[in-house]
Amino acid sequence: MSPRGLTGFVYRCYPASFRRDFGAQWCEVAAWHRRNLAGETFGRLRYAAGLLRDAARSLPVAYAVAMTDRARGVRRGTPDALPMNGHQPSGWDGLSHDARHAARSLRRSPLFTLAAVASLAMGIGAGTAIFSVVNAVLLEPLPYEDPARLTIVWNEFPAAGLARLPLSGPEVQLLREEPDLFQSVGGIWATSRSVVRDGRPETVSAALVTPNLFAVLGVRPHMGRSYNAEASSAPVPTGVLISDELWRTHYPGATELSGQTVQLEGGTQPILGVLPPGFEVLFPPDGGIPERIDLFLPLPWDLSVLTPAQHYIRVIGRLAEGVDLFSAQQRVASVAQRAKEIYTQLASTGDQFTLLPLHADAVRNARPALLALLGAVGLLLLLASANVASLMLARTTTRAREMALRASLGASRRRLVQLLLMEGVLLTLAGALAGVAAGHYAARVLWTLRPVGVARIDAVPMDHRVILFAVGAAILAGTVFALAPLLSMSTLRPANALGDRTGSASPQQHRSRALFMSAEVAMGLTILVGATLLMQTLTKLKQADLGYEPSGLVSFKVALGERRFPTDAERAGLAAELERRIGALPGVQSVGAGSHLPLKTWANWAEPAAPDGVPESERESFYVDHRAVTRRYFETIGARIAAGRGFAESDNGESDAVAVVDQAYAARAFAGQDPIGRRVLASQYRNGAFTPTWVTIVGVIDDIRDRSPSLPSSGQVYLPFAQSPRWELTYAVRSDRALDQLVGDIRRGVGLAHGDLAAAEIMVMDALVDGALAPTRFVVLLGLIFSCLALGIAAIGLYSVVAYNTAQRVREFGLRVALGADRRDIMRNVLGYGVRLSIIGILAGIPAALMTTRLLRSLLYGVQPHDPLTLAAVAVLFVGVAAVASLGPALHATRIDPIRAMQ
Amino acid sequence: MASTDTSTTKPLAGTIFYILLALADRDEYGLGIVEEVAHRTAGAVRLGPGTLYNAIKRMLSDGLVEEVDGPDDPSDGDPRRRYYRITKPGRGLLTDEAERLERLVVAARAKKVLPVRGRS
């Protein structure tokens, strides 16, 4: 507040430089004189006379000094000399001069500079880190030849509500025969095989592949060769390909491939080639192809010899040159149509093909989360920019007098804007450099934390796209907060600013600051609401009823090779013997086994299992995974029998064929009627082939979430293993002993059951559930980090704005105290300001948050995107943060000494 | 300082002498100086704000005083206050001027303008 009346008039007669250097103190002394004379006769008159006399004596000197100083350009206590309009340095010199000047100016406000650079570094750093991951997963091409032309084809059975199913052999063959659509079509099916090493069997992850699969991917073995591309006279080629890892562990020291063989149960196969180190068949996590496959065995050349209703082949097709995705999608649809015409048993399924780019499909699970994170990055970046903008705005207001002085000394407005922009450029550069460095490091940490299935690429590259992103982010941030000084400059009136000894902000600047602040709160709110919803999702998923009890279960896999154990009775007997041996181990409460356990996705074999009474033409629409389980399986995993019974010892190869179904299947197949005693035409695995057999339902179990903790069962039919003895079993062991104590016992027990058997993939069941939750947990972790950054930046912003506002109102508060206001009122007033800002931000943020969380829908489980409780909780949290951030300035305001404040 | 050399021969302007004297035994800010001078002169000399700060400005550029940080006690002051301290040349000048004044007083006594000390 500038002095009024005569004092003010005299005050404003002094040159600007004088007022800048001594203004406050001049006023202090003038006020003292006035007080001193106030009680005396003609006090006021004498004060006025003295003031005028003093002015008459000192004004000429003051102006003379100001002019000399201006001519000299440098003066103690003045701002750094700024080149005057008209003879300012131009070009590079001008730039470097401005840069030096701006750097000095920033150095003089270390706190401001630190806060601004830190805000930017946080925003740009988080952005670079996330973008590096997004780049590695979504943008980096797959490690195959010309990967853009690689596609996946899935089957859909709309009638059964099933999607993303594999194709049958004949269907793949039809795709191959479609002219000019694919250059080549390959297929793969994952399984496991027992490999003998040093006389001991070992179960390894294996896959049956079409002989041309490696040619389709454009991958050549780094030793030896692949299968010949063309069919030969033999229906199935001979020889296997192995992974580099298997080569190194099983053939240590070997340098020559020729003559090397793999001893599989029931036969020895020559090794044709060793695949390059790190080779993977990249597939979506729900695709049924494990990350690591050590052994590749051939499928027949001609896939039309396979059974049309057995859908198990995962298809990778390389589009022919010049075929675009859209027309390819149209044409695979017509191939599906033809498949239904040729193989009439497929007609009822409504069998449809979906063609997707391999890359997009392989990362489809990670994509929504990564895009959500990228969105959060954008918000955080804007938040950081808004914060710097609001800091700069506060600073330019306090510097209004400096700017006005410069203006009055002849610097053009353009020049001043240039100077402020240069400060912005320097801040951005510093923030961007710090951010990129921190972000690159953070990206590497994130990469080590990433869950399996988010992506299967080895490293996060720091490539041109990441650099471009960082530069883009910096430019965006710089542009946003460069607006702040421009806004304040446009309201700068040198005369006002110089006349005002406190350098207070104009209402417009108040408004801009409040605007930036509310925007910050709004963006922070959006990030926090998103993160909170994801956190609730994780909690709900952990609490979700899986239909069984994974904790306390240890699982392992045993391959029961059909060549080694060719008869059904042998395999069923082995399963029983294994169950007996393992069950007798100390500390083991229960043992059961299934063809594959819940959440183990890649042993799946889809076959129809239609209920009695469904016309033959519609049977194909009841597709289920083939699941054969042993007697104590349900009891061991903790599944609940809802009706009827589980399997018994008496359900063996000779007795009546029986089945247990889950509630979802019962509901779909029997629509509310009692399923017990009804029949289902299910595929039993008998004598080496899947054979449709009428089985009687003896029990119903509660649904088991076997695909994902968040997906309900699509309907399952369970057959007794004794009546459908498949080629492999996964055991579940319930025990009170820890995994490491059990491992040795399990290996020994399996070896004792039969010398040719080996346990593989021994792990705790919780690990499977954990693995299934890992992507969500990863996103939640990132969301939490973002929330902390957002809250931190917003708190810094709120604090600085409230503190600044308080500093501006020192005199008002002093006056209030002098007039008898309670200090608590002052405190309430300041706190109220901060809280009001946050509430404006929250009100603005709620619609934004609602719009954003809609995009998160696919990531959420058990919580609505518009969950009002979450919104309310986050809003309250923000008000709390605002109150805490305002507490410091509020306490400061209560300590204002009214006398000093008003002088 | 060139000005200090010449100042020994020239009478020092009253305002500057008063300010230097006020700063002789402690750092002061503007109003503090005014109060000190008023107190010392029993209210006869009341430095006007413009005069005071023109003088301080001149003294700052001549190196007679320097600006220093205020007292640490935050209760004792508006942060905008600037405190000044007498410099070595300033003290020299003050001493010179005091001696010059003393010589004048001695001379005045000799001419019986002033009563001889001790009798009053």
Interface residues (C-beta under 8 A of the other chain):
Chain A: V10 Y14 F18 D21 F22 A24 Q25 W26 C27 E28 V29 A30 W32 H33 N36 G50 L51 R53 D54 A55 R57 S58 L59 V61 A62 V65 R76 G77 D897 R900 Q903
Chain B: Y29 G30 L31 V34 E35 A38 R46 L47 G48 P49 G50 T51 L52 Y53 N54 I56 K57 R58 L60 S61 E67 S75 G77 D78 R80 R81 R82
